[in-house]
């Protein structure tokens, strides 16, 4: 009871401040959305006073006993009036919240970015002030999301698709049922309150457009950042509520708002439609930025969190459709949208439902919308041991790269290829022994079953990775002398980003699964030879050798990786798994000729298949020949092992010294144990 009294006092205080200072700028005769300089100055001063007052309240030391002795102030009492229209009815205690948020959202309708920013900051400050009252804070968050749905529906309903829709909107009679139907029953607000809030909001919005929604997304994103920074317990509630509302988004309406069509509604009912290419994609950028923060790793680690993330995976096809809607967008905007979408996909990848229809859908999306990146020029990074580095293990030596193939493009390539390989390897191991179950027969996302799928999608994943490897590497190996060049070139693409480097290295540890799956298939297919070559060329033991080579066998670089806040865990995981593989495949580690022999054998089969196909077609063209590290044959193959041995033993000594002095940030004993086993094998050899 005492807590409830404090809630009402706080809400009434905020309501009086916001309504008394800001409502006169919206009612009864508000200025036009396009403000004059004087009107803008006057509104900004009022917003600044409100923001300053709220900050001062937060800084004051609350005297709880004094507050509880004061006379109770409630929305139904005589001491407070919410200044709401007489015909709008709210439950006791809810009218203050509805009044505050509807007034502030109304300021997002002005054309001034300064006014929008200031109004958004006040919403954020009010959210922070209400965090001590969990139920009220949750209701305020729900109302912000209801404002998002309401503004989206109003704006799209006002687009001139027909005369009837325009006249309907002019009379203020847009059907609220379309918004109500999109909202689930999980919302902790009565339908009566929601309907009344939407009506008040429509009265106070001067201009309804996609930028209002984008401004609300910015507010939500900032609130989430504050919750994460303060490590608030409300963070999980924010994520659950926001994801549930994103799942309710009417995407057809959203696409209309997003293409740059903005509706202008004055109080006289005048209607106009403007196209502004400079604002194209602003709404999408704001939504994707919010989504990226919502799906940050380790935010929700319990079962419920995994379930809500799995549901969000269904939104990915709708997000990718944004790229199709904005094909004419500037290249910088297009790259930003692709980066955000790929980042969301990478973060949601561990939470995908145990259903291969989603995995296949993502694979098709990558192939259809990111093909230029997936099949982009990688082999222009000539990455031989003698010229791949120049004074630094992180300096990329490139040949013939144009200006368009810049850092941002390579970053997108890294993201796309990581996702592609992750999905293909996941699909390759569908089946009876896999947790990933096929449901292509009932797939509603794809609209049809995968070709040749008989309750499995493993062939689809194998064929995709074989075709990709054939097209990107095997068909373009002219000028390269060996399979090692291919692996080095691929790794060097990832050397520019530490986090992506260890993500792809961990994924390549599963490369042998592709070859094992092809060997286990009852029906042998020569078209999958590219998949077997992929598994062999990216043999984990050989890739480990190449990584050490690219690092110039500098064990201190590995130490820096291990103690890094961003990649330390992934680096430790990779080294532990590699050292386990090395002990199991010791002879392959000390003798690189085993790797070369395997490549030669597979290349012979591939060449024979190519020649057989040419003989049938009557062609005399020779297929490209994949060498087996010709430029290293003249060197001492044992030197690779000796260099790797020296590097890893130096790493062991350094870790032991740091651990003994208490300078290592976590317990390195598992890694030291693996390195000790490695040292024993070296002594026996």
Buried (B, 14 or more C-beta within 10 A) or exposed (E): EEEBBBBBBBBBBBBBBBBEBBBEBBBEEBBBBEBEEEBBEBBBEBBBEBBEBBEEBEEEEEEEEEEEEEEEBBBEEEEBBBBBEEEBEBBEBBBBBBBBBBBBBBBBBBBBEBBBBBBBBBBBBBBBBBBEBBEBBBBBBBBBBBBBBBBBBBBBBBBEEEEEBBEBBBEEEBEBEBBBEBBEEEBEBEEEBBBBBBBBBBBBBBBBBBBBBBBBBBBBBBBBEBBBEEEBEBBBBBBBBBBBBBBBBBBEBBBBBBBBBBBBBEEEEEBEEEEEEEBBBBBBBBBBBBBBBBBEEEBBEEEEBEEBBBBBBBBBBBBBBBBEBBEEBEEEBBBBBBBBBBBBBBBBBEBBBEBBBBBBBBBBBBBEBBEEBBBBBBBBBBBBBEEBBEEEBBEBEEEEBEEEBEEBBBBBBBBBBBBBBBBBBBBBBBBEEBEBBBBBEEBEBBEEBBEEBEBBBBBBBBBBBBBBBBEBBBEBBEEBBBBBBBBBBBBBBBBBBBEBBBBBBBBBBBBBBBBEBBEEEEEEEEEBBBBBBBBBBBBBBBBBBBBBBBBBBBBEBBBBBBBBEEBBEBBBBBBBBBBBBBBEBBEBBBBBBBBBEBBBEBBEEBBEBBBEEBEEEEEEEEBBEBBBBEBBEEEEBEEBBEBBBBBBBBBBEBBBEBBEEEEBEEEBEEBBEBBEBBBEBBEEE
